[in-house]
Amino acid sequence: MDPVKPAGANTGLGAELGISAPHPDLRPYRYNPKQAGLKAQEVEKDVLTLARERLRHIYDLFDHVSVSLSGGKDSTVILNLTLEIARERGRLPLDVVFWDEECIYTENVDYIRRVARDPDIALRWMCIPVKHRNACSSEQPTWSPWAPEDREKWVRELPAEAITELPGYDPTDPATRLSIPELSGLLFTPQQGNVCQILGIRADESLIRRSAVSRRTEDNYIIKDSGGYGGATTVLHPGNVWKAYPIYDWRTDDVWYAPKILGWDYCRVYDAMDKLGFSPAQQRLAPPFGEEPMQRLHQYHEIEPELWDRMVFRVPGAATAKRYSRTELYAFGELPDKPRGLTYEAWLRDLVSANFPEKERAQVSKAIRSHLRMHYRKTADPLAPNVEHPVSGYAWAFFVKMAMRGNFKDRRQPSMKSRTPEEFAHWHAKYRADLQPYLDELAEARATTGETP
């Protein structure tokens, strides 16, 4: 923080913004061109050609190549491109791993069966109890597909192709079950040599995915798999597995154009989504009960009502979440107002205590502290209630959402955009205007109580 300036000192705040200056907690912030972001580089190749080149490079580097298939549009592209290169290299059959998450569309199941019929594919159909996020309930924030203790609630019969055991993993105790990323190492043995697991992850889907492929300039799409995410503490990993994202630079229109021009099969659930008016960007297959997918729970009700009727009883809070997931109850609509007289820090503590059991409370608190540190590494400026800081991308609203619904997969990320100097100045003025009333509230509390809140 800058030293407190005497009354009348120039703080760089325009009176036209309605900000009373000076204020001991508010300091000027100047545009830093280094924060403007890097410009994308043009290349003289299309993304399809680049993806094929990356896959050939992967086959040059690794002893064993495996595809992670969900049935979604991105993994469909990865499956077909990798199969093409596997045939070209004579590395058949192609190892394909499908984690069946139980609450999936019937057409998704049918599509996976069509894939499995290809003689050039060796598909592993995993139906194993793993830990999944359940954002529908703060009391039971995880659930497990195919859990034997919930057999009477299963939404589908166990497929005939199901693999129900994974050597080295004991899912008997629900409290010690692991997530799919934490188990990735058990899918492959050290005897297979260096393994590359191909995933259909694209950078334009989220900031965290973009950052994953922005750490290196060479082989940036190949990443050592350490297992787990979001604070995983138990990782069963032999250390011979890498992950690769060969279509990281594809966009949604690329993903849909490729099957059309190349004649690939795909999951027909997308046809139903299209008929119901969902935009291409909204058409996603994902485990339904996490923070982001929960906003699309209504899709299940509209596309396959019989499946939805069973899902309601499968996971605690699902019916309520479907009704209210896009309202403030589930932190996707407007947030509740902070009680006057409370600091945001104190309010966050109250929210976390009220919304989570003890174990998850510690995890959410740790995540909040981590993101707060990220903000203060970039700037000493205080957080504004609702407008993101132009350098860090954080506002208190970001942390309130975490305190209400958690961020167990670390998918909720700050808003970060490249800005011109003019855009930066405009956004910084908005930030200051949003911050000032909160600073005045703190000053009033100090004057009333004589203590710093």
C-alpha positions, 0 to 999 in steps of 0.5 A: 500500500502507498503511504496515506496521502494528505487531504487534497493530494492527487490520487488520479481519481476523476471527480466525474466518477463520483469517487471521494478522494483521497482514501488511505486504502486506495492508490493509483494504478497505472497501465502496464503494457506487460499485462496486455497479453501476447498476440497470437501467432499466425501459421500457414497451416490449418488446425486439422493438419497441425493436429495430425502432425502433433499425433505423428510426433506423439507416436514417434515419442511414446511406446503406448498411445491411449485415447480418453473417450467420453462420447462428446464432440471433442473426444470424437475428433481425437478418437478419429484422428488418433485412429487414422494415425494408428492405422498409418503407423500400424499401431493397432488396435488403438487403446481407448478408455471410456469411463462410464459415469452412469448418468449418461444419455442412452444415445451416448451408450449406443455411440460407445457401442458403435465405436467398440465394434470397430476391429481396430479399437480395443475399448475399455469400458470402465464402470468403477465407483469413483469420486465425482463432484455433486454441486447439488448438495452441500451436505453430500458434495460427492457421489459415486457412479456404480456404487454397490451401496446404491445399487437400487438407485442406479439409473441404468443396468450395468453394461455387459461390456463393463470392467468393474475392477482396477488393480491397485484400487479398492473402492469399498469405502466411499470415504476413500474413493478417488477421482478419475484423474487420480486413477489415471496412472493405474490404467497403464503398467510400467511394462508398457513403457512411456504412455501418452493419453490423448484428451480432447481438451481445447484452450478456448473452453476455459482459462485453466485449459488455456494456461495448461498449454501456455507454459512452453513453446515446444511440445506445449500440448504434451504434459506430464501426468502427475495425477489428480486436480484441485488438491488431490492428496492420494495419487496412484501413479507409476510416473510413466504417463503423459497427457496430450491435447493435440486439438488444443487450438481448435474452436467449436466450429472446427470441432463440428466441421471435421466430422461433417467433411470427413464423414465421422460417426458421432453421438446423436444426442447433439442432434436432439440438442440442436433441435431444442435450440441449444447453440453449438457452444451450449451443446456439451456432454459432461458429468451432470452434477458439477458446478458448470454442468449443473446449469444444463440439468434441464437438458436431461429433462428435455432430451430424455425425460425417463432418464431424468426421472431416475436421475432425480433419485440418484443424487441428493439435491438433483431435483432442487438443483434442476429448478434453481441452478440458474438462480442465486441459490446455486450462485449462478444468478445474482448473489445475495447482498453482503450484510452491512457492517461485515467485512467480506472476509468475515462474511466468507467465513460465515458462508463457508461454515454454513454451506459445507461439512467440516472436511469440505469446509477446510478444502474450500477455505484453502482454495479461497486463500490460494486465490486471494494470494494470486490476487495480491501477487499481482497487485496490492489493490483491495478487491472491489465487491463486483467489478474485477480488478483489471490486472488480477481479474478478481472481485469479491463476488468471485470468492462469494460464489466459491464460499457458497458452492465450492470450486472443487475442480478449480474450474472457476477462474478469474476473468482475464482479458487482454486490454488496450491502454484505453480499455484498461483505463476504462475498466480501472475507472469502473473498478474504482467506482465499485470499490469506493462505497465499500471503502467508505463503509470500512471507514465508517466502521472504523470511526464508529468503533475505533477498530479496524474491521 
